[in-house]
Amino acid sequence: MIARLRAAIRRRMVSDSRGFTIVELAIAGSLMAIAGAAVGSSLVSNFNATAAVERRSRGVDELRIGVARLEKEFRSAECVYEPLVTTPGGSATGYRLRFKTRLNSGAYEVTYRVEGGRLYRNLGTGGDEVVATELIDSATTFTLSETTRRRLDVRLSAQPDGKEVQVLETSIAGRNAWRDC
Protein backbone atom coordinates (compact mmCIF):
# COMPACT_ATOMS: atom_id res chain seq x y z
CA MET A 1 0.00 0.00 0.00
CA ILE A 2 2.77 2.43 0.98
CA ALA A 3 4.86 1.43 -2.03
CA ARG A 4 1.91 2.08 -4.35
CA LEU A 5 1.35 5.50 -2.74
CA ARG A 6 5.03 6.42 -3.19
CA ALA A 7 4.95 5.36 -6.80
CA ALA A 8 1.83 7.45 -7.43
CA ILE A 9 3.45 10.48 -5.82
CA ARG A 10 6.62 10.05 -7.91
CA ARG A 11 4.62 9.74 -11.14
CA ARG A 12 2.62 12.79 -10.23
CA MET A 13 5.74 14.83 -9.43
CA VAL A 14 7.62 13.82 -12.57
CA SER A 15 4.92 13.74 -15.20
CA ASP A 16 2.30 16.21 -14.13
CA SER A 17 3.07 19.92 -13.98
CA ARG A 18 -0.50 21.16 -13.73
CA GLY A 19 -0.33 21.95 -9.98
CA PHE A 20 -2.39 20.70 -7.07
CA THR A 21 -6.05 19.86 -6.82
CA ILE A 22 -8.42 21.56 -4.39
CA VAL A 23 -8.52 18.43 -2.23
CA GLU A 24 -4.72 18.35 -1.96
CA LEU A 25 -4.61 22.04 -1.02
CA ALA A 26 -7.37 21.57 1.58
CA ILE A 27 -5.53 18.65 3.19
CA ALA A 28 -2.22 20.55 3.22
CA GLY A 29 -3.93 23.63 4.68
CA SER A 30 -5.61 21.56 7.40
CA LEU A 31 -2.33 19.92 8.36
CA MET A 32 -0.61 23.31 8.52
CA ALA A 33 -3.42 24.73 10.68
CA ILE A 34 -3.18 21.84 13.14
CA ALA A 35 0.62 22.14 13.33
CA GLY A 36 0.37 25.95 13.71
CA ALA A 37 -2.16 25.63 16.53
CA ALA A 38 0.07 23.17 18.38
CA VAL A 39 3.14 25.40 18.01
CA GLY A 40 1.16 28.53 18.96
CA SER A 41 -0.27 26.86 22.05
CA SER A 42 3.22 25.77 23.10
CA LEU A 43 4.57 29.31 22.64
CA VAL A 44 1.77 30.86 24.71
CA SER A 45 2.29 28.29 27.47
CA ASN A 46 6.04 28.98 27.55
CA PHE A 47 5.46 32.74 27.60
CA ASN A 48 3.06 32.45 30.55
CA ALA A 49 5.48 30.22 32.49
CA THR A 50 8.34 32.64 31.86
CA ALA A 51 6.24 35.62 32.99
CA ALA A 52 5.30 33.82 36.24
CA VAL A 53 8.95 33.00 36.98
CA GLU A 54 9.95 36.61 36.30
CA ARG A 55 7.20 37.92 38.64
CA ARG A 56 8.28 35.54 41.40
CA SER A 57 11.96 36.41 40.93
CA ARG A 58 11.24 40.15 40.92
CA GLY A 59 9.16 39.82 44.10
CA VAL A 60 11.85 37.85 45.93
CA ASP A 61 14.58 40.28 44.80
CA GLU A 62 12.48 43.22 45.99
CA LEU A 63 12.08 41.52 49.36
CA ARG A 64 15.80 40.75 49.72
CA ILE A 65 16.83 44.30 48.89
CA GLY A 66 14.33 45.70 51.39
CA VAL A 67 15.46 43.37 54.16
CA ALA A 68 19.13 44.14 53.43
CA ARG A 69 18.40 47.85 54.00
CA LEU A 70 16.45 47.06 57.16
CA GLU A 71 19.37 44.92 58.44
CA LYS A 72 21.88 47.70 57.82
CA GLU A 73 19.77 50.27 59.64
CA PHE A 74 18.81 47.97 62.50
CA ARG A 75 22.38 46.84 63.23
CA SER A 76 23.18 50.46 64.07
CA ALA A 77 20.02 50.97 66.13
CA GLU A 78 20.40 52.96 69.34
CA CYS A 79 16.87 52.65 70.64
CA VAL A 80 13.96 50.36 69.64
CA TYR A 81 10.45 51.73 70.21
CA GLU A 82 8.32 49.00 68.60
CA PRO A 83 7.64 46.18 69.12
CA LEU A 84 7.94 46.95 72.80
CA VAL A 85 9.33 44.22 75.05
CA THR A 86 7.70 44.65 78.48
CA THR A 87 9.36 41.88 80.51
CA PRO A 88 13.08 41.24 81.01
CA GLY A 89 14.13 38.25 78.93
CA GLY A 90 10.80 38.33 77.06
CA SER A 91 9.88 39.06 73.49
CA ALA A 92 7.34 41.08 71.54
CA THR A 93 5.84 40.50 68.12
CA GLY A 94 4.12 42.84 65.71
CA TYR A 95 3.72 44.17 62.21
CA ARG A 96 5.55 47.45 62.99
CA LEU A 97 9.23 48.07 63.71
CA ARG A 98 10.23 51.54 64.88
CA PHE A 99 13.70 52.46 66.02
CA LYS A 100 16.30 55.20 66.14
CA THR A 101 19.47 54.45 64.23
CA ARG A 102 22.77 56.13 63.57
CA LEU A 103 24.43 55.74 60.19
CA ASN A 104 26.89 57.89 58.23
CA SER A 105 24.34 60.62 57.70
CA GLY A 106 23.59 60.98 61.42
CA ALA A 107 20.82 59.79 63.73
CA TYR A 108 17.27 59.36 62.50
CA GLU A 109 14.12 57.45 63.36
CA VAL A 110 12.78 54.90 60.92
CA THR A 111 9.58 52.86 60.90
CA TYR A 112 8.95 49.69 58.92
CA ARG A 113 5.43 48.31 58.81
CA VAL A 114 3.51 45.67 56.92
CA GLU A 115 0.05 46.76 55.92
CA GLY A 116 -2.26 45.85 53.08
CA GLY A 117 0.19 43.33 51.63
CA ARG A 118 3.08 45.82 51.44
CA LEU A 119 6.20 46.55 53.46
CA TYR A 120 6.56 50.30 54.00
CA ARG A 121 9.55 52.33 55.21
CA ASN A 122 9.03 55.78 56.70
CA LEU A 123 11.65 58.23 57.96
CA GLY A 124 9.05 60.57 59.43
CA THR A 125 10.09 63.38 57.11
CA GLY A 126 7.93 62.48 54.16
CA GLY A 127 5.63 59.85 52.81
CA ASP A 128 5.89 56.10 52.97
CA GLU A 129 8.30 54.29 50.68
CA VAL A 130 7.04 50.93 49.41
CA VAL A 131 9.83 48.43 50.01
CA ALA A 132 8.08 45.18 49.01
CA THR A 133 4.67 44.09 47.72
CA GLU A 134 2.50 40.96 47.57
CA LEU A 135 3.07 40.17 51.27
CA ILE A 136 0.82 37.91 53.35
CA ASP A 137 0.62 37.01 57.06
CA SER A 138 1.79 40.34 58.47
CA ALA A 139 0.92 40.01 62.18
CA THR A 140 4.14 38.18 63.11
CA THR A 141 6.55 39.99 60.84
CA PHE A 142 8.86 41.41 63.52
CA THR A 143 9.78 39.61 66.75
CA LEU A 144 12.11 41.41 69.13
CA SER A 145 13.75 39.22 71.78
CA GLU A 146 15.27 40.65 74.94
CA THR A 147 18.37 38.43 74.96
CA THR A 148 21.91 39.38 75.95
CA ARG A 149 22.47 41.16 72.64
CA ARG A 150 18.80 41.72 71.84
CA ARG A 151 17.76 40.11 68.62
CA LEU A 152 15.22 40.93 65.93
CA ASP A 153 13.69 38.10 63.93
CA VAL A 154 12.12 39.15 60.65
CA ARG A 155 9.71 36.85 58.79
CA LEU A 156 8.20 38.03 55.54
CA SER A 157 5.94 35.84 53.42
CA ALA A 158 5.21 36.89 49.85
CA GLN A 159 3.13 35.46 47.06
CA PRO A 160 4.35 37.40 43.99
CA ASP A 161 2.94 35.00 41.41
CA GLY A 162 -0.33 34.40 43.28
CA LYS A 163 0.49 30.70 43.72
CA GLU A 164 3.71 29.78 45.48
CA VAL A 165 4.48 31.37 48.87
CA GLN A 166 8.05 32.64 49.25
CA VAL A 167 9.30 33.09 52.84
CA LEU A 168 12.27 35.21 53.83
CA GLU A 169 13.48 34.86 57.40
CA THR A 170 16.46 36.50 59.06
CA SER A 171 17.74 37.28 62.55
CA ILE A 172 19.52 40.56 63.25
CA ALA A 173 21.57 41.35 66.34
CA GLY A 174 22.14 44.99 67.12
CA ARG A 175 25.74 46.13 66.82
CA ASN A 176 25.27 49.02 69.24
CA ALA A 177 24.26 48.71 72.86
CA TRP A 178 20.62 49.69 72.86
CA ARG A 179 19.45 51.94 75.57
CA ASP A 180 16.01 52.27 77.06
CA CYS A 181 13.89 54.67 75.11
Beta strands, then each sheet from edge to edge (+ up, - down):
strand 1: 77-82
strand 2: 91-94
strand 3: 96-103
strand 4: 106-115
strand 5: 118-122
strand 6: 129-132
strand 7: 135-136
strand 8: 142-145
strand 9: 151-158
strand 10: 166-173
sheet 1: 1+ 3- 4+ 5- 6+
sheet 2: 2+ 8- 9+ 7-
sheet 3: 2+ 8- 9+ 10-
end
